[in-house]
Amino acid sequence: MNTLARVEGSLPLRALGWRGILLDYVELGKPRIVLLLLITTAAAMLMAARGLPPLGLLAWTLLGGALSAGSASAFNCVFDRDIDKLMRRTMTRPIPTGRISPASAIVAATLAGTAGFAILYLLVNPLAAWLSLAGNLYYVFVYTIWLKRSTPQNIVIGGAAGAVPPLVGWAAVTGHIGAPAIGLFAIIFLWTPPHFWALSLMTNVDYDKARIPMFPNVYGVPRTKREILLYSLVLVGVSLTLVDIRVMGAIYGVAATILGAIFVYDAIKLKGDDTRKWARALFKFSLVYLALLCVAMVADRIFG
């Protein structure tokens, strides 16, 4: 995983020629983040359809969502270019290294965003398009431009942007927003702080250099670990509440219990750890947790 590679000291090799240029523009859109967003979008679509939705609808929704999310990520890279060059995790991005100019990045982001919105609006439905646009505008203007540099609650409040894709996926299939999609929105919203705070515990020196008020840098490591445990407990509690209110069934309930127990265990171990070992473990498992929880939600809707 390139994110951890940069944090832990090994930098990725660069491709040359036209392939390198293409990969630079792909990297500008933060493809690993986009992939996670598309997983939650697809999960919501499968839940809404109680099986496989029409392949054309699935393809257009994912393509439009990928272009839209990539556009927002590219704008983030433009606005954050001054701090990206100071942090090991981000200093090899295309703009800080000069491989792509800010002006070229803005053009690419604008074209991708326009194409993504048009695909969703014309080939999926207007609600899906507007929801996607709202999430991306929130990410760029509320999180990137306002929250990130002004408050240690940046990840908490800004996490709403990353929780929008399930709403887009559900709306793409049904034309409205349903309870399972809202449940997944809540889970992703609560998942975001422990996920990113675990990463920030490994990169707090870089955040100091960039003067970004991440939680560990403002309130200290011990309080951050307590907050990670608190959010982990709330996350698991909310995930299990979906069974109590009959939004999800037994298949999901079993999976949410097992995955949640591992998540909380990692958070407890992190609280008493003076090294980066359990921060790294929690960060890595949080990705697995979200992906497998989506699989469990889909399985529950189809087979439950």
C-alpha positions in Angstrom: 0.0 0.0 0.0 1.6 3.3 -1.1 0.3 5.3 1.8 2.0 3.1 4.3 5.1 2.8 2.1 5.5 6.6 2.2 4.9 6.8 5.9 7.4 4.1 6.7 10.2 5.3 4.5 10.1 3.6 1.0 9.0 5.8 -1.9 7.3 4.4 -5.0 9.2 4.2 -8.3 8.0 6.5 -11.1 7.0 5.3 -14.6 8.5 7.1 -17.6 7.1 8.5 -20.9 3.4 8.7 -21.8 2.6 6.0 -19.4 4.1 8.0 -16.6 2.1 11.1 -17.6 -1.1 9.1 -17.6 -0.3 7.5 -14.2 0.4 11.0 -12.8 -3.0 12.2 -13.8 -4.6 9.1 -12.3 -2.6 9.6 -9.1 -3.9 13.2 -9.0 -7.3 11.7 -8.5 -6.2 9.6 -5.5 -7.3 6.2 -7.0 -7.0 4.3 -3.7 -9.5 6.6 -2.1 -11.8 6.5 -5.1 -11.7 2.7 -5.1 -13.0 2.6 -1.6 -15.7 5.1 -2.4 -16.8 3.0 -5.4 -16.9 -0.1 -3.2 -19.5 1.6 -1.0 -21.4 2.9 -4.0 -21.6 -0.6 -5.5 -22.6 -2.1 -2.2 -25.5 0.3 -1.9 -26.6 -0.5 -5.5 -26.5 -4.2 -4.9 -28.5 -3.7 -1.7 -31.1 -1.5 -3.4 -31.5 -4.0 -6.2 -31.4 -7.0 -3.9 -29.0 -8.5 -6.4 -27.1 -7.3 -9.4 -28.6 -4.1 -10.9 -28.6 -3.6 -14.7 -25.0 -3.8 -15.8 -25.2 -0.6 -17.8 -26.6 1.3 -14.8 -23.8 -0.1 -12.6 -21.1 0.8 -15.1 -22.3 4.4 -15.7 -22.8 5.0 -12.0 -19.3 3.8 -11.1 -17.7 5.6 -14.0 -19.6 8.9 -13.2 -18.7 8.5 -9.5 -15.1 7.8 -10.2 -14.7 10.9 -12.4 -16.5 13.0 -9.9 -14.5 11.8 -6.9 -11.3 12.0 -8.9 -12.1 15.6 -9.7 -12.7 16.5 -6.1 -9.4 14.8 -5.1 -7.5 16.7 -7.8 -8.9 20.0 -6.6 -7.8 19.0 -3.1 -4.3 18.4 -4.5 -4.2 21.8 -6.0 -5.3 23.6 -2.9 -3.0 21.5 -0.7 0.1 21.8 -2.9 1.9 24.0 -0.3 1.5 21.5 2.5 1.8 18.3 0.4 5.5 19.2 -0.4 6.3 19.2 3.3 4.9 15.8 4.2 6.6 12.5 3.4 3.3 10.8 2.7 2.3 13.4 0.1 5.6 14.9 -1.2 5.8 12.6 -4.2 2.4 13.6 -5.5 2.4 15.0 -9.1 2.0 18.7 -8.2 4.6 19.0 -5.4 7.2 17.3 -7.6 6.3 19.5 -10.6 5.2 16.6 -12.8 1.8 18.4 -13.2 1.3 22.1 -13.0 -1.5 23.5 -10.8 -3.1 25.0 -13.9 -3.1 21.7 -15.7 -4.5 20.0 -12.6 -7.4 22.5 -12.5 -8.2 21.8 -16.1 -8.1 18.1 -15.6 -10.2 18.3 -12.5 -12.8 20.5 -14.2 -13.1 18.2 -17.2 -13.4 15.1 -15.0 -16.0 16.7 -12.7 -18.1 18.0 -15.6 -18.0 14.6 -17.3 -18.8 12.8 -14.1 -21.8 15.0 -13.4 -23.1 14.7 -17.0 -22.8 10.9 -17.0 -24.7 10.6 -13.7 -27.4 13.2 -14.7 -28.0 11.9 -18.2 -27.4 8.2 -17.9 -28.3 7.4 -14.3 -30.7 10.0 -12.7 -30.6 13.6 -11.5 -30.8 12.8 -7.8 -27.6 10.6 -8.0 -25.9 13.4 -9.9 -26.8 16.1 -7.4 -25.9 14.0 -4.4 -22.5 13.2 -5.9 -21.9 16.9 -6.7 -22.9 17.9 -3.2 -20.5 15.4 -1.6 -17.7 16.6 -3.8 -18.3 20.3 -3.2 -18.4 19.6 0.6 -15.1 17.8 0.3 -13.4 20.7 -1.6 -14.9 23.8 0.0 -15.9 22.7 3.5 -13.2 20.1 4.3 -10.2 21.1 2.1 -10.4 24.9 2.1 -12.1 25.5 5.5 -11.8 22.7 8.0 -8.5 21.0 7.3 -6.4 24.0 8.3 -8.6 25.5 10.9 -9.8 22.9 13.4 -8.7 19.5 14.8 -12.3 18.4 14.2 -11.5 18.5 10.4 -11.8 14.8 10.0 -14.9 14.4 12.1 -16.9 17.0 10.3 -15.3 16.5 6.9 -16.0 12.8 7.1 -19.5 13.4 5.8 -18.1 13.9 2.3 -16.8 10.4 2.1 -20.0 9.0 3.4 -22.1 10.3 0.5 -21.4 7.5 -2.1 -23.8 5.0 -0.6 -26.6 7.5 -1.0 -25.5 8.0 -4.6 -25.6 4.2 -5.2 -29.0 3.7 -3.7 -30.5 6.7 -5.5 -29.0 5.4 -8.8 -31.1 2.2 -8.5 -34.3 3.5 -6.8 -34.5 7.2 -7.5 -34.7 8.0 -3.7 -32.7 7.5 -0.5 -33.4 4.4 1.6 -32.7 3.3 5.2 -29.9 0.9 4.4 -28.0 3.6 2.5 -28.5 6.0 5.4 -27.2 3.3 7.8 -24.0 2.9 5.7 -23.7 6.6 5.5 -23.7 6.7 9.4 -21.2 3.9 9.6 -18.7 5.5 7.2 -19.1 8.9 9.0 -18.2 7.3 12.4 -15.5 5.1 10.8 -13.6 8.0 9.4 -12.1 9.5 12.6 -10.5 6.3 14.0 -9.3 5.4 10.5 -7.6 8.7 9.8 -6.5 9.3 13.4 -4.7 6.0 13.4 -2.9 7.2 10.2 -2.2 10.6 11.8 -0.5 8.9 14.8 2.1 7.6 12.3 2.5 11.0 10.6 2.0 13.6 13.4 5.5 14.9 12.8 4.7 15.7 9.2 1.4 17.4 10.2 3.5 19.6 12.6 5.7 20.6 9.7 2.7 21.5 7.6 0.9 23.2 10.5 -2.2 21.1 10.0 -4.2 20.9 13.3 -4.7 17.1 13.3 -6.1 15.7 16.6 -2.8 14.2 17.9 -0.9 17.5 17.3 -3.4 19.6 19.1 -4.6 17.4 21.9 -1.8 14.9 22.2 -1.3 11.2 21.5 -3.0 9.8 24.7 -6.2 11.8 24.2 -6.2 10.8 20.5 -6.0 7.1 21.5 -8.9 7.6 23.9 -11.0 9.2 21.2 -10.2 6.4 18.7 -11.4 3.9 21.3 -14.6 6.0 22.0 -15.4 6.4 18.3 -14.7 2.7 17.7 -17.2 1.7 20.4 -19.8 4.1 19.0 -19.1 2.9 15.5 -19.7 -0.7 16.5 -22.8 0.2 18.5 -24.4 2.0 15.6 -23.5 -0.8 13.2 -25.3 -3.3 15.4 -28.3 -0.9 15.9 -29.1 -1.5 12.3 -30.1 -5.0 13.3 -32.2 -3.8 16.2 -34.2 -1.5 14.1 -34.6 -4.2 11.4 -32.7 -2.4 8.7 -30.4 -5.3 8.5 -30.8 -9.0 9.4 -28.9 -11.9 11.0 -26.2 -12.4 8.3 -25.1 -8.8 8.7 -25.5 -9.0 12.5 -23.0 -11.9 12.8 -20.5 -10.2 10.5 -20.9 -6.8 12.2 -20.3 -8.4 15.6 -17.2 -10.2 14.6 -15.7 -7.4 12.6 -16.6 -4.9 15.3 -15.0 -7.0 18.0 -11.7 -7.0 16.1 -11.9 -3.3 15.5 -12.5 -2.5 19.2 -9.7 -5.0 20.2 -7.2 -3.2 17.9 -8.3 0.2 19.4 -7.8 -1.1 23.0 -4.4 -2.5 22.1 -3.5 0.9 20.5 -4.5 2.7 23.7 -1.7 0.9 25.6 0.9 0.9 22.8 3.9 3.3 22.8 5.0 2.3 19.3 3.3 2.6 15.9 2.6 -1.1 15.7 -1.1 -1.0 16.7 -1.7 2.3 14.9 -0.6 0.6 11.8 -2.7 -2.5 12.6 -5.8 -0.5 13.2 -5.3 1.6 10.1 -4.9 -1.5 7.9 -7.8 -3.4 9.5 -10.1 -0.4 9.2 -10.0 -0.7 5.4 -10.7 -4.5 5.7 -13.5 -3.7 8.2 -15.4 -1.4 5.9 -15.0 -3.6 2.8 -16.2 -6.7 4.6 -19.0 -4.9 6.2 -20.2 -3.8 2.8 -20.0 -7.4 1.6 -22.1 -8.5 4.7 -24.7 -5.9 4.0 -25.1 -7.0 0.4 -25.3 -10.7 1.4 -27.9 -9.9 4.0 -30.1 -8.0 1.6 -29.8 -10.7 -1.1 -29.9 -13.9 1.0 -31.3 -12.8 4.4 
